[in-house]
Amino acid sequence: MLTNLQKTQLSEPPLPQPPEKASPTKVLRLNKFPLRTVLIIPFIIPILASTGLVGWLSFRNAQKAIDDLAKQLNSEISSRIEQQVLTYLNKPYDVLQTTYAGVQSGNLKLDEFDGLRRYFWQVVQSELANYPSFGNEQGEFVGVERLENGTFQLKIRTNATAPERETYELDDEGNQKKFLKSSKYDPRERPWYKAAKQAGKTSSSPIFPAFSRQNTSLEVASVKPIYESNGKLLGVLCMNITLVRITQFIEKLYISPNGQSFIIERSGDLVASSTIPQPFKVIGQENDRHIERIPADKSSNATLKATAQHLLERFGNFKAINGSQQLKAQINGAWHYIQVLPIQDGRGIDWLAVVVVPENDFMARINANTHTTILLCLLTFAGATVIIILTASSVTRPILKLTKASKEIAAGNLDNRVDITNFIEIKEIDTLEHSFNSMAGQLKESFETLEDKVKERTAELATANDEIITLNQRLKEDNLRMGAELDIVRQMQQMILPNADELEIEGLDIAAYMEAADEVGGDYYDQGKRISNAIDKGI
């Protein structure tokens, strides 16, 4: 209707308001890391861990192998020492048994010293014993000794020479060649004689100083007391051996560059050592010499001394060591492998063979191999790191270029394109590059098309706006004209109403109310016609 057109105002419709967004939930976010870091670190850490673990396991396995090897070596060396010493001790024992058998059979008479001399010469000639001898209860003595220079000496004391013992050089046939010297000597006072007399059976004597060498060496003997049928002691057969040969053997026995071995008695006194040529001290002048034994825990060799002290600390005393013992201990600030093996002949010999090997003798090559392993691990780690970095760069460099290009496109540079060149061509990256460039081209084309559409739509809106303005102007004019016509109609309506005088009728109270119309229905012609008819009828 016209009134509605009058009330309508030309204005743009209000824009729809976006719904209120709920307050975002706060999410705990970790620090952001570059893609290169994310790609490299997960690979570097396992490689570092694996190379370190390989190096550590290599070292541990080598250490365990060294422990096993050292124990095997020490065990083998100590067993060789035991075997050699027992073999050396058993030879004179076997000769002693054979000699006693000859005495029992009557082939060898103990009161015929000339026959004993020839028999003893044959024994030392065949190197079955070093110094066979016989001493009786009357103080008589006969023995033949083989010296280190290969010569033979006869040592004899009879009732005619007592209390002197005479020494003669023997020729190649065992005959007396030259008188050398005489000295006071009583076999009954010697340690080997006393040991046999006390034991009452075949036994090994304690270690004692050699009388014929002016107390400059140590000896041990296999001895057997000889009794008459009534049990009376006739004398003692003795087979002396010098400990020099045992010392020479363990000196020549190679263990390791700094390994050593030694033999001690249960008392702790040295018997032989691979590092101490003379395991005793000679005290006194030439005509009054005596030997002083060296305790192992007080020796001049630092390793030997420290080893003996460690054994005493561990076991309390050397007599408490039973059976083979394998130990590892710090000696003079360095680790050493120690093997202790008892040497027992069942006839009185009860020694301890000790082998000591520094760990460094084995670890020198292991350390070199460890250094090589560490170097290889480092080279492997470095090589793997370089490969990982190059591989990560091959992945991240194209992505970084794509990221940069996307930022430029977001900033409005729609002409930007990505051209990725890489030393490793990755299929997925190449596909992503083509897709990105294609998307950028389509986006540019869409923006250009959108701009044309926006211009066209803007022109259409401008034309429509002009038309609306023209229509509003016409509506304003029509409203003014209609308002004038309504005023005329309102006046015409009021004219046909009776006035106040005409309404005064006696006996009646009349009340009336009239509201003029504010709208005109139908067209203007019909409305005017109705009004004219009403006037003509006098309504």
C-alpha positions as CSV (number, residue, x, y, z in Angstrom):
1,M,0.0,0.0,0.0
2,L,1.0,3.6,-0.3
3,T,1.3,4.1,3.4
4,N,3.7,1.2,3.5
5,L,5.8,2.8,0.7
6,Q,5.8,6.0,2.7
7,K,7.2,4.3,5.8
8,T,9.9,2.3,3.9
9,Q,13.4,3.8,4.1
10,L,16.1,2.9,1.7
11,S,18.9,1.2,3.7
12,E,21.2,-1.8,3.4
13,P,20.2,-4.8,5.4
14,P,22.2,-5.4,8.5
15,L,25.1,-7.8,8.2
16,P,24.5,-11.1,10.0
17,Q,26.5,-11.2,13.3
18,P,28.8,-14.2,13.7
19,P,27.9,-16.3,16.7
20,E,29.9,-15.6,19.8
21,K,32.9,-17.9,20.0
22,A,33.3,-19.8,23.2
23,S,36.5,-19.0,25.0
24,P,39.2,-21.4,23.8
25,T,40.4,-24.0,26.2
26,K,44.0,-23.4,27.2
27,V,46.2,-26.3,26.0
28,L,49.6,-26.9,27.3
29,R,52.0,-26.8,24.3
30,L,55.5,-27.8,24.2
31,N,58.2,-25.7,22.6
32,K,58.2,-25.8,18.9
33,F,61.2,-27.3,17.2
34,P,62.5,-26.9,13.7
35,L,61.7,-29.8,11.3
36,R,65.4,-30.4,10.8
37,T,65.9,-30.9,14.5
38,V,62.8,-33.2,14.7
39,L,64.2,-35.3,11.9
40,I,67.8,-35.5,13.1
41,I,67.6,-35.9,16.8
42,P,65.5,-39.1,16.8
43,F,68.1,-40.7,14.6
44,I,71.2,-39.3,16.3
45,I,70.2,-40.5,19.7
46,P,69.8,-44.2,18.8
47,I,73.0,-44.1,16.8
48,L,74.9,-42.5,19.6
49,A,73.4,-45.0,22.1
50,S,74.1,-48.0,19.8
51,T,77.7,-47.0,19.1
52,G,78.3,-46.3,22.8
53,L,76.7,-49.6,23.7
54,V,78.8,-51.5,21.1
55,G,82.0,-49.9,22.3
56,W,81.1,-50.7,26.0
57,L,80.1,-54.3,25.2
58,S,83.3,-54.7,23.2
59,F,85.4,-53.5,26.1
60,R,83.5,-55.6,28.6
61,N,83.8,-58.7,26.4
62,A,87.5,-58.0,25.9
63,Q,87.9,-57.6,29.7
64,K,86.1,-60.8,30.4
65,A,88.2,-62.6,27.7
66,I,91.3,-61.2,29.3
67,D,90.2,-62.4,32.7
68,D,89.7,-65.9,31.4
69,L,92.9,-65.8,29.4
70,A,94.9,-64.6,32.4
71,K,93.5,-67.2,34.6
72,Q,94.2,-69.9,32.1
73,L,97.7,-68.6,31.5
74,N,98.5,-68.4,35.3
75,S,97.0,-71.9,35.8
76,E,99.1,-73.3,33.0
77,I,102.3,-71.6,34.2
78,S,101.8,-72.7,37.8
79,S,101.0,-76.3,36.6
80,R,104.2,-76.3,34.6
81,I,106.2,-75.1,37.6
82,E,104.6,-77.8,39.8
83,Q,105.3,-80.5,37.2
84,Q,108.9,-79.3,36.7
85,V,109.7,-79.1,40.4
86,L,108.1,-82.4,41.2
87,T,109.9,-84.1,38.3
88,Y,113.2,-82.5,39.6
89,L,112.5,-83.7,43.1
90,N,111.3,-87.2,42.0
91,K,114.5,-88.0,40.1
92,P,116.7,-88.2,43.2
93,Y,113.9,-90.0,45.0
94,D,113.8,-92.7,42.3
95,V,117.6,-93.0,42.4
96,L,117.4,-93.3,46.2
97,Q,114.9,-96.1,45.9
98,T,117.0,-97.9,43.4
99,T,120.1,-97.5,45.5
100,Y,118.3,-98.9,48.6
101,A,117.2,-101.8,46.5
102,G,120.8,-102.5,45.6
103,V,121.7,-102.3,49.3
104,Q,118.9,-104.7,50.2
105,S,119.9,-107.2,47.5
106,G,123.6,-107.1,48.7
107,N,124.9,-105.8,45.4
108,L,125.8,-102.6,47.0
109,K,127.7,-102.7,50.3
110,L,127.6,-99.6,52.5
111,D,130.9,-100.5,54.2
112,E,132.8,-100.6,50.9
113,F,133.3,-96.9,50.1
114,D,135.2,-97.6,46.9
115,G,132.2,-99.5,45.5
116,L,129.9,-96.6,46.6
117,R,132.2,-94.1,45.0
118,R,132.0,-95.9,41.6
119,Y,128.2,-96.3,41.9
120,F,127.7,-92.7,42.8
121,W,129.9,-91.6,39.9
122,Q,127.7,-93.5,37.5
123,V,124.6,-91.9,39.0
124,V,125.9,-88.3,38.5
125,Q,127.3,-89.2,35.1
126,S,123.8,-90.1,34.0
127,E,122.5,-86.9,35.6
128,L,120.0,-88.8,37.7
129,A,121.1,-87.0,40.8
130,N,123.3,-84.0,41.5
131,Y,125.0,-85.2,44.7
132,P,124.5,-88.8,46.0
133,S,126.1,-89.6,49.3
134,F,126.1,-91.9,52.4
135,G,126.9,-91.1,56.0
136,N,127.0,-93.6,58.9
137,E,126.7,-93.4,62.6
138,Q,130.5,-93.5,63.0
139,G,130.7,-90.1,61.1
140,E,132.1,-91.7,57.9
141,F,131.0,-90.2,54.7
142,V,131.3,-90.7,51.0
143,G,129.7,-88.8,48.1
144,V,130.2,-87.7,44.5
145,E,129.1,-84.3,43.3
146,R,128.7,-82.9,39.8
147,L,129.5,-79.2,39.6
148,E,128.0,-76.7,37.3
149,N,131.2,-76.6,35.2
150,G,130.8,-80.3,34.4
151,T,133.6,-81.6,36.7
152,F,133.2,-84.3,39.4
153,Q,134.4,-84.3,42.9
154,L,134.8,-87.1,45.4
155,K,134.2,-86.2,49.1
156,I,135.1,-88.7,51.6
157,R,135.6,-89.0,55.4
158,T,136.8,-92.2,57.1
159,N,138.0,-93.0,60.5
160,A,141.5,-92.4,59.2
161,T,140.8,-88.8,58.1
162,A,138.4,-87.9,60.9
163,P,137.4,-85.2,61.7
164,E,138.4,-84.0,58.2
165,R,136.6,-84.7,55.0
166,E,138.9,-84.8,52.0
167,T,137.9,-83.6,48.5
168,Y,139.4,-85.0,45.3
169,E,138.8,-84.2,41.6
170,L,137.8,-87.2,39.6
171,D,138.8,-88.0,36.0
172,D,136.5,-89.2,33.2
173,E,136.7,-92.7,34.5
174,G,135.7,-91.8,38.0
175,N,139.2,-92.3,39.5
176,Q,140.8,-89.9,41.9
177,K,142.7,-87.4,39.9
178,K,143.9,-84.7,42.3
179,F,143.5,-83.8,45.9
180,L,141.8,-80.4,46.3
181,K,141.2,-79.7,50.0
182,S,140.2,-81.0,53.4
183,S,137.8,-79.5,55.9
184,K,136.1,-80.5,59.1
185,Y,132.9,-82.3,58.4
186,D,130.5,-84.5,60.3
187,P,127.5,-85.9,58.4
188,R,125.7,-86.6,61.6
189,E,125.4,-82.8,62.2
190,R,124.0,-82.0,58.8
191,P,120.3,-81.2,58.3
192,W,119.6,-84.0,55.8
193,Y,121.0,-86.6,58.2
194,K,119.0,-85.3,61.2
195,A,115.8,-85.1,59.1
196,A,116.2,-88.8,58.0
197,K,116.9,-89.9,61.5
198,Q,113.9,-88.1,62.8
199,A,111.5,-89.2,60.1
200,G,112.7,-92.8,60.3
201,K,111.6,-93.4,56.7
202,T,112.2,-92.1,53.2
203,S,111.5,-88.4,53.2
204,S,112.5,-85.0,51.9
205,S,114.7,-82.9,54.0
206,P,114.1,-79.3,54.7
207,I,116.0,-76.7,52.7
208,F,119.6,-76.3,54.0
209,P,122.8,-74.4,52.9
210,A,125.3,-76.4,50.9
211,F,128.4,-77.2,52.9
212,S,130.7,-77.9,50.0
213,R,129.9,-74.5,48.4
214,Q,130.8,-72.6,51.5
215,N,127.2,-71.7,52.2
216,T,126.6,-69.9,48.9
217,S,123.7,-72.0,47.7
218,L,120.6,-73.9,49.0
219,E,119.9,-77.6,48.6
220,V,117.2,-80.1,49.4
221,A,117.7,-83.9,49.6
222,S,115.7,-87.1,49.4
223,V,117.0,-89.2,52.3
224,K,116.4,-92.7,53.6
225,P,117.6,-94.1,56.9
226,I,119.2,-97.6,56.7
227,Y,118.6,-99.9,59.7
228,E,120.0,-103.2,60.8
229,S,117.7,-106.1,61.3
230,N,117.6,-105.3,65.0
231,G,116.4,-101.7,64.2
232,K,119.8,-100.1,64.9
233,L,120.5,-97.2,62.6
234,L,123.5,-97.8,60.3
235,G,123.5,-94.6,58.3
236,V,121.6,-92.4,55.8
237,L,121.5,-92.5,52.1
238,C,121.2,-89.0,50.6
239,M,120.5,-87.6,47.2
240,N,121.2,-83.9,47.2
241,I,119.9,-81.5,44.6
242,T,120.6,-77.8,44.4
243,L,117.8,-75.2,44.1
244,V,119.8,-73.3,41.5
245,R,118.2,-75.4,38.8
246,I,114.7,-74.6,40.0
247,T,115.7,-70.9,39.9
248,Q,117.1,-71.2,36.4
249,F,114.0,-72.9,35.2
250,I,111.5,-70.3,36.4
251,E,113.9,-67.5,35.2
252,K,113.6,-68.9,31.7
253,L,109.9,-69.5,31.9
254,Y,108.3,-66.7,30.0
255,I,105.0,-65.5,31.4
256,S,104.4,-62.0,30.1
257,P,106.5,-58.8,29.7
258,N,106.1,-58.0,33.4
259,G,104.9,-61.2,34.8
260,Q,106.9,-63.2,37.4
261,S,106.8,-66.3,39.4
262,F,108.3,-67.5,42.7
263,I,108.2,-70.4,45.1
264,I,107.9,-70.1,48.8
265,E,107.8,-72.4,51.8
266,R,104.8,-72.4,54.1
267,S,107.0,-70.4,56.5
268,G,107.1,-67.6,53.9
269,D,110.8,-68.0,53.0
270,L,111.7,-67.8,49.4
271,V,112.8,-71.0,47.6
272,A,113.2,-69.6,44.1
273,S,112.2,-66.5,42.2
274,S,112.2,-65.5,38.5
275,T,113.3,-62.0,39.5
276,I,115.7,-62.6,42.3
277,P,118.7,-64.8,41.2
278,Q,119.8,-65.4,44.8
279,P,116.8,-65.9,47.1
280,F,118.9,-65.6,50.2
281,K,121.6,-63.4,51.9
282,V,125.1,-64.5,52.5
283,I,126.3,-63.2,55.9
284,G,129.9,-63.1,57.2
285,Q,133.4,-63.4,55.8
286,E,134.9,-66.1,53.5
287,N,135.8,-68.5,56.3
288,D,132.7,-67.8,58.4
289,R,129.8,-67.5,56.1
290,H,126.2,-68.5,56.7
291,I,123.0,-68.1,54.8
292,E,120.1,-66.0,55.9
293,R,116.8,-66.8,54.2
294,I,114.7,-64.0,52.7
295,P,111.0,-63.8,53.7
296,A,108.8,-63.2,50.7
297,D,106.9,-60.3,52.4
298,K,110.2,-58.6,53.0
299,S,112.0,-59.1,49.7
300,S,113.5,-56.3,47.6
301,N,111.2,-56.9,44.7
302,A,108.1,-54.6,45.1
303,T,105.7,-56.9,43.3
304,L,106.8,-60.0,45.0
305,K,106.7,-58.3,48.4
306,A,103.2,-56.8,47.8
307,T,101.9,-60.1,46.5
308,A,103.1,-62.0,49.6
309,Q,101.6,-59.3,51.9
310,H,98.3,-59.6,50.1
311,L,98.3,-63.3,50.5
312,L,99.0,-62.9,54.2
313,E,96.2,-60.3,54.6
314,R,93.8,-62.6,52.7
315,F,94.5,-65.9,54.3
316,G,96.2,-65.0,57.6
317,N,99.2,-67.2,57.0
318,F,100.6,-69.3,54.1
319,K,99.7,-72.5,55.9
320,A,96.0,-71.7,55.4
321,I,96.2,-71.8,51.6
322,N,94.7,-75.1,50.6
323,G,94.4,-76.0,46.9
324,S,94.8,-73.8,43.9
325,Q,93.8,-70.2,44.3
326,Q,93.0,-67.6,41.6
327,L,92.9,-64.0,42.7
328,K,92.8,-60.5,41.3
329,A,94.2,-57.8,43.5
330,Q,95.6,-54.3,43.3
331,I,99.4,-54.3,43.8
332,N,101.3,-51.1,43.8
333,G,98.3,-49.3,42.4
334,A,97.7,-51.7,39.4
335,W,95.6,-54.8,39.0
336,H,97.4,-58.1,39.0
337,Y,96.2,-61.7,38.4
338,I,97.6,-64.1,41.0
339,Q,97.7,-67.8,40.9
340,V,98.8,-69.9,43.9
341,L,99.3,-73.6,43.6
342,P,100.7,-75.9,46.4
343,I,103.6,-78.1,45.4
344,Q,103.6,-81.3,47.5
345,D,105.6,-84.5,46.9
346,G,104.0,-86.5,49.8
347,R,107.4,-86.9,51.5
348,G,107.8,-83.5,53.2
349,I,108.0,-81.0,50.4
350,D,105.1,-78.5,50.9
351,W,105.8,-75.3,48.9
352,L,103.6,-72.7,47.2
353,A,104.2,-71.8,43.6
354,V,102.9,-68.2,42.9
355,V,102.4,-66.6,39.4
356,V,101.8,-62.9,39.2
357,V,100.8,-61.2,36.0
358,P,99.9,-57.4,35.7
359,E,96.6,-56.8,34.0
360,N,98.4,-54.2,31.8
361,D,100.4,-56.9,30.1
362,F,97.2,-58.2,28.6
363,M,95.4,-54.8,28.4
364,A,98.0,-53.2,26.2
365,R,96.6,-54.8,23.1
366,I,93.0,-54.6,24.4
367,N,93.5,-50.9,25.1
368,A,94.8,-50.5,21.6
369,N,91.8,-52.4,20.2
370,T,89.6,-50.4,22.5
371,H,91.0,-47.2,21.1
372,T,90.5,-48.5,17.6
373,T,86.9,-49.5,18.5
374,I,86.2,-46.0,19.9
375,L,87.7,-44.4,16.8
376,L,85.6,-46.6,14.6
377,C,82.5,-45.8,16.7
378,L,83.3,-42.1,16.4
379,L,83.8,-42.4,12.7
380,T,80.6,-44.4,12.3
381,F,78.7,-41.9,14.4
382,A,80.2,-39.0,12.4
383,G,79.4,-40.7,9.1
384,A,75.9,-41.5,10.2
385,T,75.4,-38.0,11.4
386,V,76.5,-36.5,8.1
387,I,74.2,-38.9,6.2
388,I,71.3,-38.1,8.5
389,I,71.9,-34.3,8.2
390,L,72.1,-34.6,4.4
391,T,69.0,-36.7,4.3
392,A,67.2,-34.3,6.6
393,S,68.3,-31.4,4.5
394,S,66.9,-33.2,1.4
395,V,63.6,-33.3,3.1
396,T,63.5,-30.0,5.0
397,R,65.0,-27.7,2.3
398,P,62.0,-28.3,-0.1
399,I,59.6,-28.0,2.7
400,L,61.2,-24.7,3.8
401,K,60.9,-23.4,0.3
402,L,57.3,-24.4,0.2
403,T,56.7,-22.7,3.5
404,K,58.4,-19.5,2.3
405,A,56.4,-19.5,-0.9
406,S,53.1,-20.1,1.0
407,K,53.9,-17.1,3.2
408,E,54.5,-14.9,0.1
409,I,51.2,-16.1,-1.5
410,A,49.5,-15.3,1.8
411,A,51.0,-11.8,1.6
412,G,49.5,-11.3,-1.9
413,N,52.3,-12.3,-4.2
414,L,50.3,-14.7,-6.3
415,D,53.0,-14.8,-9.0
416,N,55.4,-16.7,-6.7
417,R,56.3,-20.3,-7.7
418,V,58.4,-23.0,-6.2
419,D,61.4,-24.5,-8.1
420,I,63.0,-27.2,-6.0
421,T,66.4,-28.7,-7.0
422,N,67.9,-31.3,-4.7
423,F,70.8,-33.7,-4.9
424,I,68.3,-36.4,-3.7
425,E,65.1,-36.3,-5.8
426,I,62.2,-37.3,-3.6
427,K,59.0,-38.4,-5.4
428,E,56.6,-37.1,-2.8
429,I,58.4,-33.7,-2.7
430,D,58.3,-33.5,-6.4
431,T,54.5,-34.2,-6.4
432,L,54.0,-31.6,-3.7
433,E,55.9,-29.0,-5.7
434,H,53.8,-29.5,-8.8
435,S,50.6,-29.5,-6.7
436,F,51.7,-26.3,-4.9
437,N,52.5,-24.5,-8.2
438,S,49.2,-25.7,-9.7
439,M,47.3,-24.5,-6.7
440,A,49.0,-21.1,-6.8
441,G,48.1,-20.7,-10.5
442,Q,44.5,-21.7,-9.8
443,L,44.4,-19.3,-6.9
444,K,45.7,-16.4,-9.0
445,E,43.1,-17.2,-11.7
446,S,40.3,-17.4,-9.1
447,F,41.4,-14.0,-7.7
448,E,41.4,-12.4,-11.1
449,T,38.0,-13.9,-12.0
450,L,36.6,-12.8,-8.6
451,E,37.8,-9.2,-9.2
452,D,36.0,-9.0,-12.5
453,K,32.8,-10.4,-10.9
454,V,33.2,-7.9,-8.0
455,K,33.5,-5.0,-10.5
456,E,30.5,-6.2,-12.5
457,R,28.4,-6.7,-9.4
458,T,29.4,-3.3,-8.1
459,A,28.2,-1.7,-11.3
460,E,24.9,-3.6,-11.1
461,L,24.5,-2.4,-7.5
462,A,25.3,1.2,-8.4
463,T,22.5,1.1,-11.2
464,A,20.1,-0.5,-8.7
465,N,20.9,2.1,-6.2
466,D,20.2,4.9,-8.7
467,E,16.8,3.4,-9.5
468,I,16.0,3.1,-5.8
469,I,16.9,6.7,-5.3
470,T,14.6,7.8,-8.2
471,L,11.8,5.6,-6.8
472,N,12.2,7.1,-3.4
473,Q,11.9,10.6,-4.9
474,R,8.7,9.6,-6.7
475,L,7.3,8.1,-3.5
476,K,8.0,11.2,-1.6
477,E,6.1,13.3,-4.2
478,D,3.2,10.8,-4.2
479,N,3.0,10.9,-0.5
480,L,2.8,14.7,-0.5
481,R,0.0,14.7,-3.1
482,M,-1.9,11.9,-1.2
483,G,-1.5,13.9,2.0
484,A,-3.2,16.9,0.3
485,E,-6.0,14.7,-1.0
486,L,-6.6,13.2,2.5
487,D,-6.9,16.7,3.9
488,I,-9.7,17.5,1.3
489,V,-11.4,14.2,2.1
490,R,-11.2,14.9,5.8
491,Q,-12.8,18.3,5.3
492,M,-15.5,16.8,3.1
493,Q,-16.3,14.2,5.8
494,Q,-16.6,16.9,8.4
495,M,-18.9,19.0,6.2
496,I,-21.5,16.2,6.0
497,L,-21.7,15.8,9.7
498,P,-24.5,17.7,11.6
499,N,-23.4,20.7,13.6
500,A,-24.0,21.1,17.4
501,D,-27.3,23.1,16.9
502,E,-28.8,20.4,14.8
503,L,-28.1,17.8,17.3
504,E,-30.0,19.6,20.1
505,I,-33.3,17.6,20.4
506,E,-35.4,18.0,23.4
507,G,-35.6,15.0,25.5
508,L,-32.5,13.4,24.0
509,D,-28.8,13.4,25.0
510,I,-26.7,12.7,22.0
511,A,-23.0,12.0,22.1
512,A,-21.0,11.4,18.9
513,Y,-17.3,10.9,18.0
514,M,-15.7,10.9,14.6
515,E,-12.2,9.9,13.6
516,A,-11.1,11.0,10.2
517,A,-9.6,8.3,7.9
518,D,-5.9,8.3,7.5
519,E,-5.9,5.9,4.5
520,V,-7.8,6.0,1.2
521,G,-8.7,2.6,-0.3
522,G,-9.2,1.9,-4.0
523,D,-8.2,4.3,-6.7
524,Y,-8.7,8.1,-6.5
525,Y,-11.6,8.1,-9.1
526,D,-13.8,5.6,-7.2
527,Q,-13.2,7.4,-4.0
528,G,-14.2,10.8,-5.4
529,K,-17.3,9.3,-7.0
530,R,-18.5,7.8,-3.7
531,I,-18.0,11.2,-2.0
532,S,-20.0,13.0,-4.8
533,N,-22.9,10.5,-4.5
534,A,-23.0,10.9,-0.8
535,I,-23.2,14.7,-1.1
536,D,-26.0,14.4,-3.7
537,K,-28.1,12.2,-1.4
538,G,-27.7,14.6,1.4
539,I,-25.9,12.1,3.6
